[in-house]
Amino acid sequence: MPVSTLASRERPSYEDAHLQIDFDRQVVSVDSGTVELTAKEFALLAFLAEHAGEVLARESLLLAVWGYGEQIRTRTLDVHLARIRKKLGPFGRLYIETVFGLGCRFQPQGGRRTCAVPGPAIANVA
């Protein structure tokens, strides 16, 4: 099964009063403390943040991050979202919002991107 990784190219960073995401270095910090994320957790958080404010359907997240089609029924997305929220501490639920019946979205908290996002962020590699 192919493993999804972040494509190597210039990507934006996200920063607000509590959360910093460096997409190029794949580093996440909350209140200046580094947050240890697995590769999939980072890929999921990065995909959500790059589509900030958009409600993303479960199927689109599973396809973008794991390469799973619509026919796959799995709880892996829920498990990964729960882990990311926990690792982001008290801010986890502020940033990652579940929209019942639709999917979820990254809610920026007055943050900014430092450059435009040039296309898809995830690439499948063997």
N, CA, C and O of each residue as an XYZ file, in Angstrom:
504
protein
N       0.855     -1.178      0.000
C       0.000      0.000      0.000
C       0.896      1.236      0.000
O       1.869      1.288      0.753
N       0.584      2.236     -0.836
C       1.428      3.427     -0.878
C       1.329      4.227      0.409
O       0.299      4.238      1.084
N       2.418      4.891      0.725
C       2.467      5.741      1.902
C       2.409      7.183      1.432
O       3.167      7.564      0.539
N       1.530      7.998      2.008
C       1.430      9.404      1.632
C       2.424     10.216      2.430
O       2.540     10.055      3.645
N       3.140     11.088      1.744
C       4.048     12.011      2.409
C       3.840     13.393      1.825
O       3.231     13.551      0.767
N       4.344     14.373      2.513
C       4.218     15.728      2.017
C       5.171     15.945      0.859
O       6.333     15.544      0.923
N       4.692     16.567     -0.185
C       5.530     16.865     -1.341
C       6.583     17.894     -0.947
O       6.335     18.768     -0.117
N       7.746     17.781     -1.547
C       8.838     18.692     -1.225
C       8.772     19.908     -2.130
O       9.087     19.819     -3.317
N       8.363     21.048     -1.577
C       8.303     22.315     -2.299
C       8.004     23.426     -1.315
O       7.710     23.168     -0.147
N       8.079     24.648     -1.779
C       7.811     25.771     -0.886
C       6.340     25.771     -0.509
O       5.465     25.710     -1.373
N       6.079     25.840      0.774
C       4.715     25.840      1.281
C       4.606     26.907      2.352
O       5.619     27.343      2.899
N       3.401     27.327      2.654
C       3.226     28.392      3.636
C       3.432     27.900      5.060
O       3.523     26.700      5.321
N       3.502     28.849      5.960
C       3.455     28.513      7.369
C       2.197     29.153      7.933
O       1.648     30.090      7.354
N       1.753     28.638      9.063
C       0.602     29.205      9.755
C       1.081     29.627     11.122
O       1.850     28.916     11.769
N       0.624     30.791     11.565
C       1.031     31.261     12.880
C      -0.057     32.140     13.474
O      -0.607     33.014     12.803
N      -0.358     31.894     14.744
C      -1.227     32.784     15.505
C      -0.671     32.865     16.923
O       0.475     32.479     17.157
N      -1.452     33.353     17.859
C      -0.958     33.573     19.218
C      -0.524     32.280     19.914
O       0.322     32.324     20.807
N      -1.080     31.140     19.527
C      -0.773     29.876     20.214
C      -0.151     28.815     19.318
O       0.711     28.060     19.767
N      -0.572     28.746     18.064
C      -0.183     27.647     17.177
C       0.715     28.135     16.047
O       0.450     29.159     15.418
N       1.780     27.382     15.803
C       2.652     27.639     14.660
C       2.817     26.324     13.906
O       3.118     25.287     14.496
N       2.614     26.387     12.584
C       2.813     25.216     11.732
C       3.792     25.620     10.640
O       3.504     26.510      9.839
N       4.940     24.971     10.606
C       5.925     25.190      9.540
C       5.782     24.020      8.581
O       6.230     22.911      8.871
N       5.155     24.273      7.433
C       4.859     23.208      6.491
C       6.124     22.645      5.845
O       6.204     21.443      5.591
N       7.106     23.493      5.580
C       8.345     23.018      4.951
C       9.139     22.115      5.880
O       9.608     21.057      5.459
N       9.296     22.512      7.129
C      10.080     21.731      8.093
C       9.249     20.670      8.805
O       9.790     19.832      9.526
N       7.933     20.707      8.602
C       6.989     19.785      9.235
C       7.107     19.838     10.758
O       7.229     18.815     11.432
N       7.066     21.066     11.272
C       7.173     21.299     12.712
C       5.924     22.036     13.183
O       5.476     22.994     12.554
N       5.374     21.573     14.296
C       4.208     22.198     14.906
C       4.579     22.594     16.328
O       5.194     21.816     17.057
N       4.200     23.815     16.721
C       4.447     24.296     18.071
C       3.166     24.884     18.641
O       2.388     25.521     17.931
N       2.960     24.660     19.931
C       1.870     25.295     20.664
C       2.502     26.041     21.825
O       3.211     25.458     22.645
N       2.236     27.334     21.882
C       2.819     28.188     22.924
C       4.326     27.951     23.059
O       4.843     27.792     24.165
N       5.009     27.930     21.934
C       6.472     27.795     21.829
C       7.008     26.406     22.172
O       8.220     26.195     22.129
N       6.148     25.468     22.507
C       6.590     24.090     22.770
C       6.328     23.221     21.553
O       5.237     23.268     20.984
N       7.307     22.433     21.149
C       7.163     21.571     19.989
C       6.159     20.461     20.264
O       6.173     19.844     21.329
N       5.291     20.214     19.292
C       4.300     19.150     19.367
C       4.795     18.003     18.492
O       5.038     18.186     17.299
N       4.941     16.832     19.080
C       5.402     15.654     18.337
C       4.220     14.996     17.641
O       3.328     14.453     18.292
N       4.221     15.049     16.314
C       3.176     14.415     15.516
C       3.788     13.332     14.643
O       4.929     13.447     14.197
N       3.015     12.279     14.406
C       3.447     11.269     13.441
C       3.340     11.880     12.040
O       2.763     12.954     11.869
N       3.887     11.205     11.063
C       3.826     11.701      9.679
C       2.378     11.856      9.211
O       2.046     12.851      8.568
N       1.526     10.902      9.520
C       0.113     10.981      9.118
C      -0.618     12.082      9.865
O      -1.434     12.793      9.279
N      -0.334     12.231     11.156
C      -0.963     13.307     11.922
C      -0.577     14.656     11.332
O      -1.426     15.535     11.177
N       0.712     14.824     10.998
C       1.131     16.093     10.410
C       0.473     16.297      9.044
O       0.004     17.395      8.744
N       0.436     15.256      8.221
C      -0.181     15.371      6.900
C      -1.646     15.781      7.017
O      -2.124     16.606      6.239
N      -2.353     15.213      7.979
C      -3.762     15.545      8.190
C      -3.917     16.978      8.674
O      -4.738     17.723      8.138
N      -3.143     17.378      9.678
C      -3.213     18.747     10.188
C      -2.838     19.742      9.094
O      -3.489     20.778      8.952
N      -1.806     19.443      8.328
C      -1.370     20.335      7.252
C      -2.465     20.484      6.195
O      -2.739     21.593      5.734
N      -3.085     19.377      5.815
C      -4.153     19.432      4.810
C      -5.320     20.269      5.313
O      -5.868     21.089      4.576
N      -5.697     20.059      6.568
C      -6.782     20.854      7.149
C      -6.420     22.335      7.187
O      -7.224     23.183      6.802
N      -5.209     22.646      7.652
C      -4.784     24.046      7.775
C      -4.680     24.724      6.413
O      -4.998     25.906      6.280
N      -4.238     23.985      5.408
C      -4.129     24.562      4.065
C      -5.494     24.844      3.462
O      -5.603     25.608      2.503
N      -6.533     24.237      4.012
C      -7.909     24.475      3.576
C      -8.702     25.121      4.702
O      -9.886     24.836      4.884
N      -8.043     25.991      5.454
C      -8.628     26.636      6.632
C      -9.987     27.253      6.322
O     -10.173     27.942      5.318
N     -10.924     26.981      7.216
C     -12.268     27.533      7.090
C     -13.194     26.710      6.217
O     -14.410     26.892      6.266
N     -12.638     25.800      5.412
C     -13.458     24.957      4.542
C     -13.896     23.706      5.308
O     -13.100     23.104      6.028
N     -15.159     23.321      5.151
C     -15.613     22.060      5.707
C     -15.200     20.973      4.722
O     -15.612     20.979      3.562
N     -14.382     20.041      5.202
C     -13.878     18.967      4.355
C     -14.563     17.660      4.728
O     -14.568     17.265      5.894
N     -15.130     17.005      3.752
C     -15.815     15.736      3.980
C     -14.813     14.663      4.378
O     -13.654     14.696      3.964
N     -15.271     13.711      5.183
C     -14.427     12.585      5.604
C     -13.777     11.919      4.406
O     -12.585     11.612      4.426
N     -14.567     11.698      3.361
C     -14.061     11.000      2.173
C     -12.908     11.752      1.527
O     -11.945     11.131      1.079
N     -12.988     13.083      1.470
C     -11.905     13.851      0.850
C     -10.643     13.802      1.706
O      -9.535     13.778      1.170
N     -10.798     13.786      3.028
C      -9.633     13.675      3.915
C      -8.992     12.297      3.809
O      -7.768     12.182      3.743
N      -9.813     11.257      3.794
C      -9.286      9.899      3.666
C      -8.560      9.710      2.341
O      -7.525      9.046      2.285
N      -9.099     10.289      1.283
C      -8.460     10.177     -0.023
C      -7.158     10.974     -0.074
O      -6.145     10.477     -0.565
N      -7.181     12.205      0.428
C      -6.007     13.075      0.351
C      -4.847     12.586      1.217
O      -3.694     12.642      0.790
N      -5.136     12.113      2.417
C      -4.077     11.760      3.366
C      -3.697     10.279      3.291
O      -2.520      9.938      3.409
N      -4.684      9.400      3.094
C      -4.415      7.963      3.101
C      -4.539      7.307      1.731
O      -4.077      6.182      1.537
N      -5.158      8.000      0.783
C      -5.376      7.400     -0.532
C      -6.543      6.424     -0.558
O      -6.668      5.640     -1.499
N      -7.411      6.459      0.471
C      -8.565      5.571      0.542
C      -9.700      6.118     -0.309
O      -9.927      7.327     -0.347
N     -10.407      5.236     -0.985
C     -11.574      5.623     -1.755
C     -12.815      5.666     -0.886
O     -12.766      5.338      0.300
N     -13.930      6.073     -1.480
C     -15.195      6.208     -0.749
C     -15.714      4.887     -0.196
O     -16.456      4.878      0.786
N     -15.332      3.771     -0.815
C     -15.851      2.473     -0.393
C     -15.243      1.999      0.921
O     -15.768      1.069      1.534
N     -14.169      2.605      1.364
C     -13.498      2.196      2.596
C     -14.238      2.796      3.798
O     -14.483      4.002      3.848
N     -14.581      1.959      4.742
C     -15.193      2.409      5.995
C     -14.161      2.187      7.091
O     -13.755      1.054      7.352
N     -13.747      3.253      7.716
C     -12.695      3.143      8.719
C     -12.857      4.228      9.774
O     -13.462      5.270      9.523
N     -12.320      3.976     10.937
C     -12.332      4.963     12.025
C     -10.971      5.658     12.147
O     -10.762      6.453     13.063
N     -10.052      5.364     11.233
C      -8.702      5.921     11.335
C      -8.712      7.441     11.353
O      -7.914      8.047     12.069
N      -9.586      8.068     10.591
C      -9.661      9.525     10.593
C     -10.031     10.040     11.976
O      -9.404     10.972     12.481
N     -11.042      9.441     12.589
C     -11.484      9.861     13.922
C     -10.368      9.696     14.955
O     -10.164     10.558     15.809
N      -9.652      8.580     14.862
C      -8.551      8.320     15.792
C      -7.448      9.364     15.617
O      -6.938      9.899     16.602
N      -7.082      9.653     14.378
C      -6.029     10.636     14.126
C      -6.455     12.046     14.556
O      -5.657     12.788     15.129
N      -7.699     12.409     14.283
C      -8.186     13.729     14.717
C      -8.154     13.834     16.239
O      -7.751     14.864     16.779
N      -8.573     12.785     16.930
C      -8.560     12.793     18.400
C      -7.131     12.941     18.922
O      -6.897     13.681     19.878
N      -6.178     12.247     18.306
C      -4.782     12.341     18.738
C      -4.226     13.744     18.517
O      -3.529     14.282     19.377
N      -4.535     14.333     17.365
C      -4.055     15.697     17.082
C      -4.652     16.674     18.083
O      -3.937     17.505     18.643
N      -5.958     16.581     18.313
C      -6.607     17.474     19.288
C      -5.950     17.349     20.660
O      -5.691     18.354     21.322
N      -5.684     16.127     21.081
C      -5.062     15.898     22.383
C      -3.669     16.523     22.429
O      -3.302     17.148     23.424
N      -2.904     16.359     21.368
C      -1.539     16.892     21.326
C      -1.517     18.422     21.251
O      -0.545     19.047     21.677
N      -2.577     19.026     20.715
C      -2.669     20.490     20.679
C      -3.157     21.052     22.012
O      -3.248     22.267     22.184
N      -3.464     20.174     22.937
C      -3.841     20.591     24.287
C      -5.176     21.313     24.324
O      -6.110     20.944     23.612
N      -5.263     22.347     25.158
C      -6.550     23.032     25.329
C      -7.047     23.723     24.063
O      -8.199     24.153     24.000
N      -6.187     23.830     23.060
C      -6.570     24.511     21.822
C      -7.054     23.539     20.744
O      -7.545     23.970     19.701
N      -6.921     22.243     20.985
C      -7.256     21.238     19.983
C      -8.640     21.380     19.394
O      -8.806     21.353     18.174
N      -9.630     21.532     20.244
C     -11.016     21.639     19.765
C     -11.303     23.012     19.158
O     -12.249     23.150     18.383
N     -10.518     24.016     19.489
C     -10.690     25.328     18.855
C     -10.253     25.286     17.391
O     -10.896     25.871     16.520
N      -9.157     24.590     17.143
C      -8.609     24.556     15.792
C      -9.277     23.528     14.892
O      -9.512     23.797     13.714
N      -9.583     22.364     15.429
C     -10.159     21.301     14.615
C     -11.600     21.094     15.055
O     -11.873     20.542     16.121
N     -12.508     21.550     14.214
C     -13.934     21.529     14.520
C     -14.633     20.434     13.722
O     -14.441     20.326     12.511
N     -15.435     19.631     14.390
C     -16.264     18.644     13.713
C     -17.583     19.312     13.347
O     -18.238     19.917     14.196
N     -17.965     19.199     12.092
C     -19.242     19.731     11.619
C     -20.139     18.523     11.380
O     -20.003     17.818     10.379
N     -21.052     18.297     12.310
C     -21.878     17.085     12.322
C     -22.534     16.851     10.964
O     -23.165     17.738     10.390
N     -22.363     15.626     10.473
C     -22.985     15.227      9.219
C     -22.270     15.694      7.967
O     -22.622     15.279      6.863
N     -21.259     16.559      8.123
C     -20.566     17.091      6.952
C     -19.084     16.713      6.908
O     -18.584     16.293      5.864
N     -18.393     16.856      8.012
C     -16.957     16.583      8.041
C     -16.296     17.401      9.124
O     -16.821     17.514     10.232
N     -15.154     17.972      8.813
C     -14.476     18.816      9.798
C     -13.724     19.932      9.093
O     -13.559     19.927      7.873
N     -13.270     20.896      9.900
C     -12.524     22.019      9.339
C     -11.521     22.536     10.346
O     -11.679     22.374     11.557
N     -10.495     23.156      9.820
C      -9.508     23.866     10.621
C     -10.008     25.287     10.756
O     -10.261     25.965      9.760
N     -10.151     25.737     11.997
C     -10.622     27.091     12.270
C      -9.433     27.951     12.685
O      -8.952     27.837     13.812
N      -8.953     28.813     11.783
C      -7.844     29.685     12.173
C      -8.278     30.629     13.293
O      -9.420     31.088     13.326
N      -7.370     30.905     14.190
C      -7.657     31.776     15.332
C      -6.914     33.099     15.153
O      -6.055     33.453     15.960
N      -7.253     33.819     14.095
C      -6.595     35.097     13.830
C      -5.189     34.929     13.295
O      -4.392     35.867     13.334
N      -4.878     33.750     12.797
C      -3.537     33.478     12.287
C      -3.365     33.949     10.863
O      -4.281     34.498     10.250
N      -2.159     33.719     10.346
C      -1.857     34.138      8.984
C      -0.989     33.099      8.296
O      -0.230     32.364      8.927
N      -1.130     33.068      6.985
C      -0.249     32.260      6.161
C       0.820     33.198      5.613
O       0.549     34.370      5.351
N       2.018     32.688      5.441
C       3.085     33.554      4.971
C       3.260     33.552      3.463
O       3.969     34.407      2.933
N       2.638     32.619      2.755
C       2.642     32.644      1.292
C       1.481     31.803      0.789
O       0.862     31.065      1.555
N       1.188     31.916     -0.501
C       0.060     31.200     -1.085
C       0.347     29.704     -1.171
O       1.502     29.282     -1.240
N      -0.702     28.929     -1.165
C      -0.576     27.478     -1.286
C      -0.643     27.121     -2.766
O      -1.684     27.320     -3.393
N       0.448     26.595     -3.345
C       0.453     26.296     -4.776
C       0.019     24.872     -5.118
O       0.846     24.067     -5.546
N      -1.242     24.550     -4.938
C      -1.725     23.234     -5.359
C      -1.741     22.216     -4.237
O      -1.543     22.562     -3.072
N      -1.982     20.934     -4.593
C      -2.119     19.881     -3.578
C      -0.870     19.716     -2.729
O       0.252     19.877     -3.209
N      -1.081     19.394     -1.461
C       0.035     19.280     -0.524
C       0.482     17.845     -0.306
O       1.547     17.614      0.265
N      -0.296     16.892     -0.741
C      -0.007     15.492     -0.444
C       0.362     14.766     -1.732
O      -0.287     14.944     -2.763
N       1.393     13.961     -1.667
C       1.784     13.131     -2.809
C       1.915     11.693     -2.345
O       2.463     11.439     -1.273
N       1.432     10.768     -3.118
C       1.557      9.344     -2.788
C       2.865      8.816     -3.325
O       3.196      9.039     -4.489
N       3.612      8.119     -2.489
C       4.844      7.480     -2.908
C       4.817      6.041     -2.437
O       4.182      5.715     -1.435
N       5.501      5.193     -3.158
C       5.516      3.774     -2.793
C       6.435      3.517     -1.623
O       6.569      2.376     -1.182
